[in-house]
C-alpha cells in the first residue's frame, strides 16, 4: 500500500437521508470499497466481498486529495 490508504476527513456535505454523520464531523474512512450488492455485503460482511478494492493499492490511487466522496456507511465519526 502507498500513501492515502488510511484517511481522515472533515465532513462538508451529507445527503438528506444520512443520520450517522453531519457537516463538520471529523471521520475516519474505511480504505476498502465493497460492491455493496453481493450476498456478503448485503448480510453485513462487506469485509468478505470478492469485489473489494482498497484505496492506494495499485492500480487504485489513494485518497490524498483535496476532496473526495465516500459512502456514509464507510465513515466512522470521532467519538470523544
C-alpha positions as CSV (number, residue, x, y, z in Angstrom):
1,X,0.0,0.0,0.0
2,X,1.1,3.6,-0.6
3,X,0.2,6.9,1.0
4,X,-3.5,7.6,1.2
5,X,-4.9,4.2,2.3
6,X,-5.7,5.5,5.8
7,X,-7.9,8.5,5.5
8,X,-9.4,11.0,7.9
9,X,-11.6,13.9,6.9
10,X,-14.0,16.7,7.9
11,X,-17.5,16.2,6.5
12,X,-18.5,19.1,4.3
13,X,-21.8,17.8,2.8
14,X,-24.2,14.9,3.5
15,X,-27.3,13.5,1.8
16,X,-30.8,14.1,3.1
17,X,-31.1,10.5,4.4
18,X,-27.8,10.4,6.2
19,X,-28.1,10.1,10.0
20,X,-24.8,8.8,11.3
21,X,-22.7,11.9,10.5
22,X,-23.2,15.6,10.0
23,X,-21.4,18.5,8.4
24,X,-18.4,19.4,10.5
25,X,-17.8,15.9,11.9
26,X,-14.3,14.5,11.8
27,X,-14.4,11.0,10.4
28,X,-12.1,8.0,9.7
29,X,-12.8,6.5,6.3
30,X,-12.7,2.7,5.7
31,X,-10.0,2.2,3.0
32,X,-11.8,-0.8,1.4
33,X,-14.7,-0.2,-1.0
34,X,-17.0,-3.2,-1.4
35,X,-19.5,-3.8,-4.1
36,X,-22.5,-3.3,-1.7
37,X,-24.7,-5.7,-3.8
38,X,-23.3,-9.2,-3.3
39,X,-24.7,-11.5,-0.6
40,X,-21.8,-10.9,1.7
41,X,-22.2,-7.2,1.6
42,X,-26.0,-7.4,2.0
43,X,-25.6,-9.6,5.1
44,X,-23.2,-7.1,6.7
45,X,-20.0,-8.9,5.9
46,X,-18.6,-6.4,3.5
47,X,-15.0,-7.4,4.5
48,X,-15.7,-10.7,2.7
49,X,-16.7,-9.1,-0.6
50,X,-15.0,-10.7,-3.6
51,X,-15.1,-7.3,-5.3
52,X,-13.3,-5.4,-2.5
53,X,-11.0,-2.7,-3.8
54,X,-8.6,-0.9,-1.5
55,X,-7.5,2.8,-1.7
56,X,-3.8,3.2,-2.5
57,X,-3.4,-0.4,-3.6
58,X,-2.2,-0.4,-7.3
59,X,-3.8,0.3,-9.7
60,X,-6.1,2.3,-7.5
61,X,-5.0,5.7,-6.3
62,X,-5.1,6.8,-2.6
63,X,-7.3,9.4,-1.0
64,X,-4.6,12.1,-0.6
65,X,-6.8,14.5,-2.4
66,X,-8.2,18.0,-1.6
67,X,-11.7,16.4,-1.7
68,X,-13.3,13.1,-2.2
69,X,-16.7,11.3,-1.6
70,X,-17.4,8.2,0.4
71,X,-20.5,6.3,1.5
72,X,-21.7,7.2,4.9
73,X,-21.5,3.5,5.8
74,X,-17.7,3.6,5.5
75,X,-17.3,6.8,7.6
76,X,-16.7,6.4,11.4
77,X,-17.3,9.7,13.3
78,X,-14.8,10.7,16.0
79,X,-16.2,9.9,19.4
80,X,-14.8,11.9,22.4
